[in-house]
Amino acid sequence: MDQFIAMRVFARVAERGSFSAAADELELSRPAASAHVAALEKHLGVRLLNRTTRKVSLTPEGSEFLASCRRIFDELKEAEESLRSARTRPQGKLRVDVPVLFGQHLLLPALPEFTRRYPGIELDLRLNDRVVDLVAESVDVAMRFGPVRQSGLAARKVLASITVVTCASPAYIAEHGEPRTPDDLRHHRLLGLTQASGAPPEWEFPPPYTSKRLGLKFAMLFNAASGPVVSAAAGLGITHTADMVIAEYVARGQLKLILEDYVVTGPPVSLVYPSAGHQSAKVRVFSDFAADLLLRFQDEVRRWIGTPRRPSPPALR
């Protein structure tokens, strides 16, 4: 016996006072409707309906059970409507994980706009540069730079493009000179960001300037993306990072692009979710907002520092 179906058949028979009428509405045969109610009575150990050849009426136990059935049906309907509403109207708690620099420089200043648009969302925002386990840490959506390697995740690629550039402060260049090729970096103070795995940085340049060939040594290493940037702006050395990260520093004259003939395309940007299907409205609207934020900032970056040139690099010396 499917108890829930039997309860619905019983309630409809009680409301209509007829097995035939209830069976017609539920698209069942009369014997099937009668069998459902009989099985329910057997399961409960009480008679719910008085049956005569002319009519069906509730027993006292049946009347009490009918009231309970209606409460259960109402609660189920309310739960269904609440879930349906959550999928169409952005509301409820949303746990988000984004890289520190994106959060600090783009997302936090834009939160008033996001809150005005979606007042029903309770945002739980985490800023960090480590790759979190979305399922283990109950994260609804995260921003990732680079390949998405964790299994069981759905990913939405953001259309914003990143260029990896090299830069230093004007003061550093004035004191130590400006490198002309990646080979020249061996003679400079380099400021690097350790990889998520803890491995040392691997700066990327067009072939044949591979990390193995260059064998770069670092004067300072950091585990947060802001470390090399702030230190480079303070004149402590050269850093190699995404154009979006250093654009404002370049616009203010705190950093200068160098090795512009050797820029490379940066890692893809993705928004990732714990599962592939049935995104809720709150996840969908945040993803749209974050993607649009990156695209708008990309336009700002191009205005501040231009589009780095990408001619073929000169031959190795």
Sequence and secondary structure as in RCSB ss.txt:
>XXXX:A:sequence
MDQFIAMRVFARVAERGSFSAAADELELSRPAASAHVAALEKHLGVRLLNRTTRKVSLTPEGSEFLASCRRIFDE
LKEAEESLRSARTRPQGKLRVDVPVLFGQHLLLPALPEFTRRYPGIELDLRLNDRVVDLVAESVDVAMRFGPVRQ
SGLAARKVLASITVVTCASPAYIAEHGEPRTPDDLRHHRLLGLTQASGAPPEWEFPPPYTSKRLGLKFAMLFNAA
SGPVVSAAAGLGITHTADMVIAEYVARGQLKLILEDYVVTGPPVSLVYPSAGHQSAKVRVFSDFAADLLLRFQDE
VRRWIGTPRRPSPPALR
>XXXX:A:secstr
  HHHHHHHHHHHHHHT HHHHHHHHT  HHHHHHHHHHHHHHHTS  EEE SS EEE HHHHHHHHHHHHHHHH
HHHHHHHHHHHHHS  EEEEEEE HHHIIIIIHHHHHHHHHH TTEEEEEEE SS   TTTTT SEEEEES   S
TT EEEE     EEEEEE HHHHHHH   SSGGGGGGS BEEE  TTS       STT  HHHH    SEEESST
HHHHHHHHTTS EEEEEHHHHHHHHHTTS EEE GGG EE   EEEEESSSS   HHHHHHHHHHHHHHHHHHHH
HHHHH            
